[in-house]
Amino acid sequence: MVLSVSALVLFGALVFIFIRNKQLKTSHAIISALFGFMLSASTAAEPIKNFLTSVANSLKSFSG
């Protein structure tokens, strides 16, 4: 069975786990989220998306 999870959901879950375990303060999570929103509107968004897509495709080729 193949399970597809978006990177946003994965990173959101990691942030939730870190906050719950008190390893990441809420203020740090808010700043990280705001940075992500600003980054997505920048010119660096397309190369980052392409990189993450290529990594995902590489991992998919290894698993199946």
PDBQT receptor file of N, H, CA, C and O in Angstrom, charges set to zero:
ATOM      1  N   MET A   1       0.838  -1.169   0.000  1.00  0.00    +0.000 N 
ATOM      2  CA  MET A   1       0.000   0.000   0.000  1.00  0.00    +0.000 C 
ATOM      3  C   MET A   1       0.890   1.242   0.000  1.00  0.00    +0.000 C 
ATOM      4  O   MET A   1       1.862   1.322   0.751  1.00  0.00    +0.000 OA
ATOM      5  N   VAL A   2       0.551   2.192  -0.839  1.00  0.00    +0.000 N 
ATOM      6  H   VAL A   2      -0.238   2.127  -1.449  1.00  0.00    +0.000 HD
ATOM      7  CA  VAL A   2       1.311   3.426  -0.950  1.00  0.00    +0.000 C 
ATOM      8  C   VAL A   2       0.561   4.525  -0.218  1.00  0.00    +0.000 C 
ATOM      9  O   VAL A   2      -0.641   4.707  -0.409  1.00  0.00    +0.000 OA
ATOM     10  N   LEU A   3       1.282   5.254   0.622  1.00  0.00    +0.000 N 
ATOM     11  H   LEU A   3       2.258   5.106   0.777  1.00  0.00    +0.000 HD
ATOM     12  CA  LEU A   3       0.681   6.340   1.390  1.00  0.00    +0.000 C 
ATOM     13  C   LEU A   3       1.371   7.640   1.007  1.00  0.00    +0.000 C 
ATOM     14  O   LEU A   3       2.592   7.758   1.104  1.00  0.00    +0.000 OA
ATOM     15  N   SER A   4       0.594   8.596   0.580  1.00  0.00    +0.000 N 
ATOM     16  H   SER A   4      -0.398   8.500   0.501  1.00  0.00    +0.000 HD
ATOM     17  CA  SER A   4       1.149   9.884   0.173  1.00  0.00    +0.000 C 
ATOM     18  C   SER A   4       0.768  10.933   1.212  1.00  0.00    +0.000 C 
ATOM     19  O   SER A   4      -0.411  11.127   1.508  1.00  0.00    +0.000 OA
ATOM     20  N   VAL A   5       1.777  11.610   1.764  1.00  0.00    +0.000 N 
ATOM     21  H   VAL A   5       2.735  11.453   1.524  1.00  0.00    +0.000 HD
ATOM     22  CA  VAL A   5       1.551  12.637   2.771  1.00  0.00    +0.000 C 
ATOM     23  C   VAL A   5       2.238  13.910   2.300  1.00  0.00    +0.000 C 
ATOM     24  O   VAL A   5       3.397  13.884   1.887  1.00  0.00    +0.000 OA
ATOM     25  N   SER A   6       1.519  15.019   2.364  1.00  0.00    +0.000 N 
ATOM     26  H   SER A   6       0.578  15.040   2.699  1.00  0.00    +0.000 HD
ATOM     27  CA  SER A   6       2.136  16.272   1.923  1.00  0.00    +0.000 C 
ATOM     28  C   SER A   6       3.205  16.700   2.929  1.00  0.00    +0.000 C 
ATOM     29  O   SER A   6       3.134  16.370   4.113  1.00  0.00    +0.000 OA
ATOM     30  N   ALA A   7       4.179  17.431   2.437  1.00  0.00    +0.000 N 
ATOM     31  H   ALA A   7       4.237  17.699   1.476  1.00  0.00    +0.000 HD
ATOM     32  CA  ALA A   7       5.264  17.914   3.298  1.00  0.00    +0.000 C 
ATOM     33  C   ALA A   7       4.718  18.845   4.362  1.00  0.00    +0.000 C 
ATOM     34  O   ALA A   7       5.226  18.870   5.483  1.00  0.00    +0.000 OA
ATOM     35  N   LEU A   8       3.688  19.611   4.026  1.00  0.00    +0.000 N 
ATOM     36  H   LEU A   8       3.276  19.590   3.115  1.00  0.00    +0.000 HD
ATOM     37  CA  LEU A   8       3.095  20.521   4.996  1.00  0.00    +0.000 C 
ATOM     38  C   LEU A   8       2.510  19.755   6.175  1.00  0.00    +0.000 C 
ATOM     39  O   LEU A   8       2.694  20.154   7.324  1.00  0.00    +0.000 OA
ATOM     40  N   VAL A   9       1.812  18.666   5.903  1.00  0.00    +0.000 N 
ATOM     41  H   VAL A   9       1.662  18.342   4.969  1.00  0.00    +0.000 HD
ATOM     42  CA  VAL A   9       1.232  17.860   6.979  1.00  0.00    +0.000 C 
ATOM     43  C   VAL A   9       2.342  17.223   7.812  1.00  0.00    +0.000 C 
ATOM     44  O   VAL A   9       2.246  17.170   9.038  1.00  0.00    +0.000 OA
ATOM     45  N   LEU A  10       3.384  16.745   7.156  1.00  0.00    +0.000 N 
ATOM     46  H   LEU A  10       3.462  16.788   6.160  1.00  0.00    +0.000 HD
ATOM     47  CA  LEU A  10       4.495  16.122   7.862  1.00  0.00    +0.000 C 
ATOM     48  C   LEU A  10       5.196  17.113   8.788  1.00  0.00    +0.000 C 
ATOM     49  O   LEU A  10       5.430  16.815   9.959  1.00  0.00    +0.000 OA
ATOM     50  N   PHE A  11       5.530  18.295   8.260  1.00  0.00    +0.000 N 
ATOM     51  H   PHE A  11       5.340  18.538   7.308  1.00  0.00    +0.000 HD
ATOM     52  CA  PHE A  11       6.198  19.297   9.085  1.00  0.00    +0.000 C 
ATOM     53  C   PHE A  11       5.280  19.810  10.190  1.00  0.00    +0.000 C 
ATOM     54  O   PHE A  11       5.738  20.087  11.299  1.00  0.00    +0.000 OA
ATOM     55  N   GLY A  12       3.998  19.938   9.897  1.00  0.00    +0.000 N 
ATOM     56  H   GLY A  12       3.626  19.713   8.996  1.00  0.00    +0.000 HD
ATOM     57  CA  GLY A  12       3.038  20.352  10.922  1.00  0.00    +0.000 C 
ATOM     58  C   GLY A  12       2.979  19.351  12.062  1.00  0.00    +0.000 C 
ATOM     59  O   GLY A  12       2.917  19.736  13.230  1.00  0.00    +0.000 OA
ATOM     60  N   ALA A  13       2.997  18.075  11.729  1.00  0.00    +0.000 N 
ATOM     61  H   ALA A  13       3.047  17.762  10.781  1.00  0.00    +0.000 HD
ATOM     62  CA  ALA A  13       2.985  17.037  12.759  1.00  0.00    +0.000 C 
ATOM     63  C   ALA A  13       4.264  17.081  13.593  1.00  0.00    +0.000 C 
ATOM     64  O   ALA A  13       4.217  16.918  14.812  1.00  0.00    +0.000 OA
ATOM     65  N   LEU A  14       5.396  17.301  12.944  1.00  0.00    +0.000 N 
ATOM     66  H   LEU A  14       5.434  17.434  11.953  1.00  0.00    +0.000 HD
ATOM     67  CA  LEU A  14       6.658  17.392  13.688  1.00  0.00    +0.000 C 
ATOM     68  C   LEU A  14       6.660  18.576  14.645  1.00  0.00    +0.000 C 
ATOM     69  O   LEU A  14       7.109  18.459  15.786  1.00  0.00    +0.000 OA
ATOM     70  N   VAL A  15       6.157  19.716  14.181  1.00  0.00    +0.000 N 
ATOM     71  H   VAL A  15       5.793  19.811  13.254  1.00  0.00    +0.000 HD
ATOM     72  CA  VAL A  15       6.094  20.890  15.052  1.00  0.00    +0.000 C 
ATOM     73  C   VAL A  15       5.172  20.615  16.229  1.00  0.00    +0.000 C 
ATOM     74  O   VAL A  15       5.484  20.978  17.364  1.00  0.00    +0.000 OA
ATOM     75  N   PHE A  16       4.034  19.974  15.964  1.00  0.00    +0.000 N 
ATOM     76  H   PHE A  16       3.780  19.679  15.043  1.00  0.00    +0.000 HD
ATOM     77  CA  PHE A  16       3.099  19.637  17.045  1.00  0.00    +0.000 C 
ATOM     78  C   PHE A  16       3.766  18.734  18.081  1.00  0.00    +0.000 C 
ATOM     79  O   PHE A  16       3.617  18.949  19.284  1.00  0.00    +0.000 OA
ATOM     80  N   ILE A  17       4.498  17.729  17.614  1.00  0.00    +0.000 N 
ATOM     81  H   ILE A  17       4.618  17.555  16.637  1.00  0.00    +0.000 HD
ATOM     82  CA  ILE A  17       5.177  16.809  18.532  1.00  0.00    +0.000 C 
ATOM     83  C   ILE A  17       6.227  17.553  19.360  1.00  0.00    +0.000 C 
ATOM     84  O   ILE A  17       6.333  17.335  20.567  1.00  0.00    +0.000 OA
ATOM     85  N   PHE A  18       7.003  18.432  18.715  1.00  0.00    +0.000 N 
ATOM     86  H   PHE A  18       6.917  18.609  17.735  1.00  0.00    +0.000 HD
ATOM     87  CA  PHE A  18       8.022  19.180  19.451  1.00  0.00    +0.000 C 
ATOM     88  C   PHE A  18       7.399  20.105  20.486  1.00  0.00    +0.000 C 
ATOM     89  O   PHE A  18       7.919  20.232  21.595  1.00  0.00    +0.000 OA
ATOM     90  N   ILE A  19       6.299  20.747  20.140  1.00  0.00    +0.000 N 
ATOM     91  H   ILE A  19       5.877  20.644  19.239  1.00  0.00    +0.000 HD
ATOM     92  CA  ILE A  19       5.634  21.630  21.108  1.00  0.00    +0.000 C 
ATOM     93  C   ILE A  19       5.089  20.803  22.261  1.00  0.00    +0.000 C 
ATOM     94  O   ILE A  19       5.223  21.183  23.424  1.00  0.00    +0.000 OA
ATOM     95  N   ARG A  20       4.478  19.680  21.938  1.00  0.00    +0.000 N 
ATOM     96  H   ARG A  20       4.370  19.371  20.993  1.00  0.00    +0.000 HD
ATOM     97  CA  ARG A  20       3.882  18.831  22.979  1.00  0.00    +0.000 C 
ATOM     98  C   ARG A  20       4.947  18.289  23.940  1.00  0.00    +0.000 C 
ATOM     99  O   ARG A  20       4.695  18.159  25.138  1.00  0.00    +0.000 OA
ATOM    100  N   ASN A  21       6.125  17.978  23.419  1.00  0.00    +0.000 N 
ATOM    101  H   ASN A  21       6.330  18.084  22.446  1.00  0.00    +0.000 HD
ATOM    102  CA  ASN A  21       7.214  17.471  24.265  1.00  0.00    +0.000 C 
ATOM    103  C   ASN A  21       8.038  18.592  24.882  1.00  0.00    +0.000 C 
ATOM    104  O   ASN A  21       9.048  18.337  25.539  1.00  0.00    +0.000 OA
ATOM    105  N   LYS A  22       7.612  19.829  24.674  1.00  0.00    +0.000 N 
ATOM    106  H   LYS A  22       6.792  20.037  24.140  1.00  0.00    +0.000 HD
ATOM    107  CA  LYS A  22       8.270  21.017  25.221  1.00  0.00    +0.000 C 
ATOM    108  C   LYS A  22       9.707  21.158  24.741  1.00  0.00    +0.000 C 
ATOM    109  O   LYS A  22      10.563  21.672  25.460  1.00  0.00    +0.000 OA
ATOM    110  N   GLN A  23       9.962  20.701  23.529  1.00  0.00    +0.000 N 
ATOM    111  H   GLN A  23       9.266  20.283  22.945  1.00  0.00    +0.000 HD
ATOM    112  CA  GLN A  23      11.275  20.873  22.927  1.00  0.00    +0.000 C 
ATOM    113  C   GLN A  23      11.296  22.059  21.976  1.00  0.00    +0.000 C 
ATOM    114  O   GLN A  23      12.365  22.505  21.557  1.00  0.00    +0.000 OA
ATOM    115  N   LEU A  24      10.115  22.572  21.634  1.00  0.00    +0.000 N 
ATOM    116  H   LEU A  24       9.247  22.210  21.974  1.00  0.00    +0.000 HD
ATOM    117  CA  LEU A  24      10.004  23.720  20.756  1.00  0.00    +0.000 C 
ATOM    118  C   LEU A  24       8.985  24.662  21.371  1.00  0.00    +0.000 C 
ATOM    119  O   LEU A  24       7.835  24.286  21.602  1.00  0.00    +0.000 OA
ATOM    120  N   LYS A  25       9.407  25.862  21.628  1.00  0.00    +0.000 N 
ATOM    121  H   LYS A  25      10.340  26.167  21.440  1.00  0.00    +0.000 HD
ATOM    122  CA  LYS A  25       8.492  26.821  22.235  1.00  0.00    +0.000 C 
ATOM    123  C   LYS A  25       7.496  27.314  21.198  1.00  0.00    +0.000 C 
ATOM    124  O   LYS A  25       7.785  27.331  20.001  1.00  0.00    +0.000 OA
ATOM    125  N   THR A  26       6.335  27.711  21.664  1.00  0.00    +0.000 N 
ATOM    126  H   THR A  26       6.101  27.697  22.636  1.00  0.00    +0.000 HD
ATOM    127  CA  THR A  26       5.282  28.178  20.772  1.00  0.00    +0.000 C 
ATOM    128  C   THR A  26       5.744  29.374  19.961  1.00  0.00    +0.000 C 
ATOM    129  O   THR A  26       5.424  29.482  18.777  1.00  0.00    +0.000 OA
ATOM    130  N   SER A  27       6.486  30.265  20.577  1.00  0.00    +0.000 N 
ATOM    131  H   SER A  27       6.746  30.177  21.539  1.00  0.00    +0.000 HD
ATOM    132  CA  SER A  27       6.965  31.446  19.844  1.00  0.00    +0.000 C 
ATOM    133  C   SER A  27       7.876  31.045  18.689  1.00  0.00    +0.000 C 
ATOM    134  O   SER A  27       7.826  31.660  17.624  1.00  0.00    +0.000 OA
ATOM    135  N   HIS A  28       8.703  30.031  18.884  1.00  0.00    +0.000 N 
ATOM    136  H   HIS A  28       8.744  29.532  19.749  1.00  0.00    +0.000 HD
ATOM    137  CA  HIS A  28       9.585  29.559  17.815  1.00  0.00    +0.000 C 
ATOM    138  C   HIS A  28       8.768  28.948  16.680  1.00  0.00    +0.000 C 
ATOM    139  O   HIS A  28       9.092  29.133  15.507  1.00  0.00    +0.000 OA
ATOM    140  N   ALA A  29       7.712  28.223  17.033  1.00  0.00    +0.000 N 
ATOM    141  H   ALA A  29       7.450  28.073  17.986  1.00  0.00    +0.000 HD
ATOM    142  CA  ALA A  29       6.861  27.625  16.002  1.00  0.00    +0.000 C 
ATOM    143  C   ALA A  29       6.149  28.702  15.195  1.00  0.00    +0.000 C 
ATOM    144  O   ALA A  29       6.024  28.579  13.977  1.00  0.00    +0.000 OA
ATOM    145  N   ILE A  30       5.684  29.749  15.852  1.00  0.00    +0.000 N 
ATOM    146  H   ILE A  30       5.786  29.849  16.842  1.00  0.00    +0.000 HD
ATOM    147  CA  ILE A  30       5.004  30.836  15.155  1.00  0.00    +0.000 C 
ATOM    148  C   ILE A  30       5.968  31.550  14.221  1.00  0.00    +0.000 C 
ATOM    149  O   ILE A  30       5.617  31.864  13.083  1.00  0.00    +0.000 OA
ATOM    150  N   ILE A  31       7.172  31.807  14.692  1.00  0.00    +0.000 N 
ATOM    151  H   ILE A  31       7.458  31.552  15.616  1.00  0.00    +0.000 HD
ATOM    152  CA  ILE A  31       8.172  32.456  13.849  1.00  0.00    +0.000 C 
ATOM    153  C   ILE A  31       8.515  31.567  12.659  1.00  0.00    +0.000 C 
ATOM    154  O   ILE A  31       8.666  32.064  11.543  1.00  0.00    +0.000 OA
ATOM    155  N   SER A  32       8.637  30.270  12.878  1.00  0.00    +0.000 N 
ATOM    156  H   SER A  32       8.514  29.866  13.784  1.00  0.00    +0.000 HD
ATOM    157  CA  SER A  32       8.929  29.344  11.774  1.00  0.00    +0.000 C 
ATOM    158  C   SER A  32       7.798  29.329  10.756  1.00  0.00    +0.000 C 
ATOM    159  O   SER A  32       8.049  29.303   9.551  1.00  0.00    +0.000 OA
ATOM    160  N   ALA A  33       6.568  29.345  11.224  1.00  0.00    +0.000 N 
ATOM    161  H   ALA A  33       6.364  29.366  12.202  1.00  0.00    +0.000 HD
ATOM    162  CA  ALA A  33       5.422  29.363  10.311  1.00  0.00    +0.000 C 
ATOM    163  C   ALA A  33       5.386  30.654   9.504  1.00  0.00    +0.000 C 
ATOM    164  O   ALA A  33       5.142  30.629   8.298  1.00  0.00    +0.000 OA
ATOM    165  N   LEU A  34       5.625  31.772  10.162  1.00  0.00    +0.000 N 
ATOM    166  H   LEU A  34       5.823  31.792  11.142  1.00  0.00    +0.000 HD
ATOM    167  CA  LEU A  34       5.643  33.048   9.451  1.00  0.00    +0.000 C 
ATOM    168  C   LEU A  34       6.771  33.086   8.420  1.00  0.00    +0.000 C 
ATOM    169  O   LEU A  34       6.595  33.610   7.320  1.00  0.00    +0.000 OA
ATOM    170  N   PHE A  35       7.927  32.532   8.779  1.00  0.00    +0.000 N 
ATOM    171  H   PHE A  35       8.070  32.107   9.672  1.00  0.00    +0.000 HD
ATOM    172  CA  PHE A  35       9.038  32.454   7.835  1.00  0.00    +0.000 C 
ATOM    173  C   PHE A  35       8.649  31.612   6.622  1.00  0.00    +0.000 C 
ATOM    174  O   PHE A  35       8.977  31.963   5.489  1.00  0.00    +0.000 OA
ATOM    175  N   GLY A  36       7.952  30.506   6.858  1.00  0.00    +0.000 N 
ATOM    176  H   GLY A  36       7.685  30.221   7.778  1.00  0.00    +0.000 HD
ATOM    177  CA  GLY A  36       7.511  29.652   5.761  1.00  0.00    +0.000 C 
ATOM    178  C   GLY A  36       6.560  30.372   4.819  1.00  0.00    +0.000 C 
ATOM    179  O   GLY A  36       6.660  30.225   3.601  1.00  0.00    +0.000 OA
ATOM    180  N   PHE A  37       5.628  31.159   5.382  1.00  0.00    +0.000 N 
ATOM    181  H   PHE A  37       5.547  31.279   6.371  1.00  0.00    +0.000 HD
ATOM    182  CA  PHE A  37       4.710  31.918   4.536  1.00  0.00    +0.000 C 
ATOM    183  C   PHE A  37       5.457  32.961   3.713  1.00  0.00    +0.000 C 
ATOM    184  O   PHE A  37       5.165  33.148   2.532  1.00  0.00    +0.000 OA
ATOM    185  N   MET A  38       6.409  33.635   4.326  1.00  0.00    +0.000 N 
ATOM    186  H   MET A  38       6.647  33.484   5.285  1.00  0.00    +0.000 HD
ATOM    187  CA  MET A  38       7.183  34.628   3.594  1.00  0.00    +0.000 C 
ATOM    188  C   MET A  38       8.041  33.968   2.518  1.00  0.00    +0.000 C 
ATOM    189  O   MET A  38       8.180  34.500   1.417  1.00  0.00    +0.000 OA
ATOM    190  N   LEU A  39       8.616  32.812   2.836  1.00  0.00    +0.000 N 
ATOM    191  H   LEU A  39       8.503  32.379   3.731  1.00  0.00    +0.000 HD
ATOM    192  CA  LEU A  39       9.454  32.092   1.884  1.00  0.00    +0.000 C 
ATOM    193  C   LEU A  39       8.642  31.617   0.687  1.00  0.00    +0.000 C 
ATOM    194  O   LEU A  39       9.140  31.619  -0.439  1.00  0.00    +0.000 OA
ATOM    195  N   SER A  40       7.404  31.213   0.919  1.00  0.00    +0.000 N 
ATOM    196  H   SER A  40       7.000  31.212   1.834  1.00  0.00    +0.000 HD
ATOM    197  CA  SER A  40       6.584  30.714  -0.182  1.00  0.00    +0.000 C 
ATOM    198  C   SER A  40       6.225  31.811  -1.173  1.00  0.00    +0.000 C 
ATOM    199  O   SER A  40       5.899  31.519  -2.324  1.00  0.00    +0.000 OA
ATOM    200  N   ALA A  41       6.280  33.060  -0.749  1.00  0.00    +0.000 N 
ATOM    201  H   ALA A  41       6.546  33.297   0.186  1.00  0.00    +0.000 HD
ATOM    202  CA  ALA A  41       5.974  34.174  -1.639  1.00  0.00    +0.000 C 
ATOM    203  C   ALA A  41       7.227  34.732  -2.310  1.00  0.00    +0.000 C 
ATOM    204  O   ALA A  41       7.134  35.666  -3.106  1.00  0.00    +0.000 OA
ATOM    205  N   SER A  42       8.382  34.180  -2.003  1.00  0.00    +0.000 N 
ATOM    206  H   SER A  42       8.457  33.421  -1.356  1.00  0.00    +0.000 HD
ATOM    207  CA  SER A  42       9.630  34.707  -2.556  1.00  0.00    +0.000 C 
ATOM    208  C   SER A  42       9.990  33.990  -3.854  1.00  0.00    +0.000 C 
ATOM    209  O   SER A  42       9.317  33.049  -4.273  1.00  0.00    +0.000 OA
ATOM    210  N   THR A  43      11.058  34.455  -4.471  1.00  0.00    +0.000 N 
ATOM    211  H   THR A  43      11.605  35.219  -4.130  1.00  0.00    +0.000 HD
ATOM    212  CA  THR A  43      11.525  33.820  -5.704  1.00  0.00    +0.000 C 
ATOM    213  C   THR A  43      12.211  32.479  -5.433  1.00  0.00    +0.000 C 
ATOM    214  O   THR A  43      12.461  31.714  -6.364  1.00  0.00    +0.000 OA
ATOM    215  N   ALA A  44      12.516  32.192  -4.175  1.00  0.00    +0.000 N 
ATOM    216  H   ALA A  44      12.313  32.813  -3.418  1.00  0.00    +0.000 HD
ATOM    217  CA  ALA A  44      13.155  30.921  -3.833  1.00  0.00    +0.000 C 
ATOM    218  C   ALA A  44      12.154  29.779  -3.744  1.00  0.00    +0.000 C 
ATOM    219  O   ALA A  44      12.552  28.623  -3.601  1.00  0.00    +0.000 OA
ATOM    220  N   ALA A  45      10.866  30.080  -3.826  1.00  0.00    +0.000 N 
ATOM    221  H   ALA A  45      10.542  31.019  -3.942  1.00  0.00    +0.000 HD
ATOM    222  CA  ALA A  45       9.844  29.048  -3.656  1.00  0.00    +0.000 C 
ATOM    223  C   ALA A  45       9.919  27.974  -4.742  1.00  0.00    +0.000 C 
ATOM    224  O   ALA A  45       9.818  26.785  -4.440  1.00  0.00    +0.000 OA
ATOM    225  N   GLU A  46      10.091  28.375  -5.979  1.00  0.00    +0.000 N 
ATOM    226  H   GLU A  46      10.173  29.341  -6.224  1.00  0.00    +0.000 HD
ATOM    227  CA  GLU A  46      10.105  27.407  -7.089  1.00  0.00    +0.000 C 
ATOM    228  C   GLU A  46      11.295  26.450  -7.013  1.00  0.00    +0.000 C 
ATOM    229  O   GLU A  46      11.095  25.246  -7.169  1.00  0.00    +0.000 OA
ATOM    230  N   PRO A  47      12.539  26.930  -6.777  1.00  0.00    +0.000 N 
ATOM    231  CA  PRO A  47      13.649  25.968  -6.641  1.00  0.00    +0.000 C 
ATOM    232  C   PRO A  47      13.489  25.035  -5.439  1.00  0.00    +0.000 C 
ATOM    233  O   PRO A  47      13.865  23.865  -5.508  1.00  0.00    +0.000 OA
ATOM    234  N   ILE A  48      12.940  25.541  -4.351  1.00  0.00    +0.000 N 
ATOM    235  H   ILE A  48      12.635  26.492  -4.295  1.00  0.00    +0.000 HD
ATOM    236  CA  ILE A  48      12.720  24.686  -3.178  1.00  0.00    +0.000 C 
ATOM    237  C   ILE A  48      11.686  23.617  -3.505  1.00  0.00    +0.000 C 
ATOM    238  O   ILE A  48      11.855  22.454  -3.139  1.00  0.00    +0.000 OA
ATOM    239  N   LYS A  49      10.619  24.006  -4.191  1.00  0.00    +0.000 N 
ATOM    240  H   LYS A  49      10.482  24.950  -4.488  1.00  0.00    +0.000 HD
ATOM    241  CA  LYS A  49       9.588  23.047  -4.587  1.00  0.00    +0.000 C 
ATOM    242  C   LYS A  49      10.166  21.991  -5.516  1.00  0.00    +0.000 C 
ATOM    243  O   LYS A  49       9.874  20.804  -5.367  1.00  0.00    +0.000 OA
ATOM    244  N   ASN A  50      10.978  22.412  -6.468  1.00  0.00    +0.000 N 
ATOM    245  H   ASN A  50      11.215  23.376  -6.590  1.00  0.00    +0.000 HD
ATOM    246  CA  ASN A  50      11.602  21.459  -7.391  1.00  0.00    +0.000 C 
ATOM    247  C   ASN A  50      12.525  20.488  -6.660  1.00  0.00    +0.000 C 
ATOM    248  O   ASN A  50      12.551  19.295  -6.965  1.00  0.00    +0.000 OA
ATOM    249  N   PHE A  51      13.282  21.008  -5.696  1.00  0.00    +0.000 N 
ATOM    250  H   PHE A  51      13.261  21.976  -5.449  1.00  0.00    +0.000 HD
ATOM    251  CA  PHE A  51      14.179  20.155  -4.911  1.00  0.00    +0.000 C 
ATOM    252  C   PHE A  51      13.387  19.125  -4.108  1.00  0.00    +0.000 C 
ATOM    253  O   PHE A  51      13.727  17.942  -4.107  1.00  0.00    +0.000 OA
ATOM    254  N   LEU A  52      12.331  19.572  -3.426  1.00  0.00    +0.000 N 
ATOM    255  H   LEU A  52      12.054  20.533  -3.427  1.00  0.00    +0.000 HD
ATOM    256  CA  LEU A  52      11.526  18.651  -2.622  1.00  0.00    +0.000 C 
ATOM    257  C   LEU A  52      10.821  17.618  -3.497  1.00  0.00    +0.000 C 
ATOM    258  O   LEU A  52      10.662  16.466  -3.093  1.00  0.00    +0.000 OA
ATOM    259  N   THR A  53      10.403  18.021  -4.684  1.00  0.00    +0.000 N 
ATOM    260  H   THR A  53      10.533  18.957  -5.013  1.00  0.00    +0.000 HD
ATOM    261  CA  THR A  53       9.778  17.080  -5.609  1.00  0.00    +0.000 C 
ATOM    262  C   THR A  53      10.777  16.027  -6.063  1.00  0.00    +0.000 C 
ATOM    263  O   THR A  53      10.438  14.846  -6.141  1.00  0.00    +0.000 OA
ATOM    264  N   SER A  54      11.996  16.437  -6.361  1.00  0.00    +0.000 N 
ATOM    265  H   SER A  54      12.272  17.396  -6.298  1.00  0.00    +0.000 HD
ATOM    266  CA  SER A  54      13.009  15.465  -6.791  1.00  0.00    +0.000 C 
ATOM    267  C   SER A  54      13.387  14.512  -5.653  1.00  0.00    +0.000 C 
ATOM    268  O   SER A  54      13.617  13.326  -5.889  1.00  0.00    +0.000 OA
ATOM    269  N   VAL A  55      13.452  15.023  -4.432  1.00  0.00    +0.000 N 
ATOM    270  H   VAL A  55      13.265  15.987  -4.241  1.00  0.00    +0.000 HD
ATOM    271  CA  VAL A  55      13.728  14.149  -3.286  1.00  0.00    +0.000 C 
ATOM    272  C   VAL A  55      12.594  13.149  -3.101  1.00  0.00    +0.000 C 
ATOM    273  O   VAL A  55      12.839  11.965  -2.871  1.00  0.00    +0.000 OA
ATOM    274  N   ALA A  56      11.342  13.624  -3.200  1.00  0.00    +0.000 N 
ATOM    275  H   ALA A  56      11.142  14.586  -3.387  1.00  0.00    +0.000 HD
ATOM    276  CA  ALA A  56      10.197  12.735  -3.061  1.00  0.00    +0.000 C 
ATOM    277  C   ALA A  56      10.180  11.661  -4.150  1.00  0.00    +0.000 C 
ATOM    278  O   ALA A  56       9.876  10.499  -3.883  1.00  0.00    +0.000 OA
ATOM    279  N   ASN A  57      10.510  12.063  -5.374  1.00  0.00    +0.000 N 
ATOM    280  H   ASN A  57      10.758  13.007  -5.591  1.00  0.00    +0.000 HD
ATOM    281  CA  ASN A  57      10.557  11.085  -6.475  1.00  0.00    +0.000 C 
ATOM    282  C   ASN A  57      11.673  10.064  -6.270  1.00  0.00    +0.000 C 
ATOM    283  O   ASN A  57      11.509   8.887  -6.591  1.00  0.00    +0.000 OA
ATOM    284  N   SER A  58      12.807  10.518  -5.736  1.00  0.00    +0.000 N 
ATOM    285  H   SER A  58      12.939  11.474  -5.476  1.00  0.00    +0.000 HD
ATOM    286  CA  SER A  58      13.895   9.591  -5.449  1.00  0.00    +0.000 C 
ATOM    287  C   SER A  58      13.501   8.589  -4.378  1.00  0.00    +0.000 C 
ATOM    288  O   SER A  58      13.780   7.397  -4.502  1.00  0.00    +0.000 OA
ATOM    289  N   LEU A  59      12.852   9.072  -3.326  1.00  0.00    +0.000 N 
ATOM    290  H   LEU A  59      12.626  10.041  -3.225  1.00  0.00    +0.000 HD
ATOM    291  CA  LEU A  59      12.418   8.175  -2.260  1.00  0.00    +0.000 C 
ATOM    292  C   LEU A  59      11.357   7.200  -2.770  1.00  0.00    +0.000 C 
ATOM    293  O   LEU A  59      11.323   6.040  -2.357  1.00  0.00    +0.000 OA
ATOM    294  N   LYS A  60      10.496   7.672  -3.666  1.00  0.00    +0.000 N 
ATOM    295  H   LYS A  60      10.524   8.614  -4.001  1.00  0.00    +0.000 HD
ATOM    296  CA  LYS A  60       9.459   6.815  -4.221  1.00  0.00    +0.000 C 
ATOM    297  C   LYS A  60      10.072   5.714  -5.079  1.00  0.00    +0.000 C 
ATOM    298  O   LYS A  60       9.586   4.583  -5.081  1.00  0.00    +0.000 OA
ATOM    299  N   SER A  61      11.137   6.041  -5.809  1.00  0.00    +0.000 N 
ATOM    300  H   SER A  61      11.531   6.960  -5.808  1.00  0.00    +0.000 HD
ATOM    301  CA  SER A  61      11.767   5.026  -6.654  1.00  0.00    +0.000 C 
ATOM    302  C   SER A  61      12.486   3.974  -5.800  1.00  0.00    +0.000 C 
ATOM    303  O   SER A  61      12.577   2.814  -6.203  1.00  0.00    +0.000 OA
ATOM    304  N   PHE A  62      12.995   4.363  -4.629  1.00  0.00    +0.000 N 
ATOM    305  H   PHE A  62      12.921   5.304  -4.301  1.00  0.00    +0.000 HD
ATOM    306  CA  PHE A  62      13.641   3.394  -3.741  1.00  0.00    +0.000 C 
ATOM    307  C   PHE A  62      12.624   2.451  -3.100  1.00  0.00    +0.000 C 
ATOM    308  O   PHE A  62      12.911   1.272  -2.894  1.00  0.00    +0.000 OA
ATOM    309  N   SER A  63      11.436   2.969  -2.786  1.00  0.00    +0.000 N 
ATOM    310  H   SER A  63      11.202   3.926  -2.953  1.00  0.00    +0.000 HD
ATOM    311  CA  SER A  63      10.459   2.161  -2.054  1.00  0.00    +0.000 C 
ATOM    312  C   SER A  63       9.666   1.236  -2.960  1.00  0.00    +0.000 C 
ATOM    313  O   SER A  63       9.076   0.271  -2.474  1.00  0.00    +0.000 OA
ATOM    314  N   GLY A  64       9.635   1.491  -4.226  1.00  0.00    +0.000 N 
ATOM    315  H   GLY A  64      10.115   2.274  -4.621  1.00  0.00    +0.000 HD
ATOM    316  CA  GLY A  64       8.774   0.630  -5.015  1.00  0.00    +0.000 C 
ATOM    317  C   GLY A  64       9.259   0.401  -6.349  1.00  0.00    +0.000 C 
ATOM    318  O   GLY A  64       8.621  -0.313  -7.123  1.00  0.00    +0.000 OA
TER     319      GLY A  64
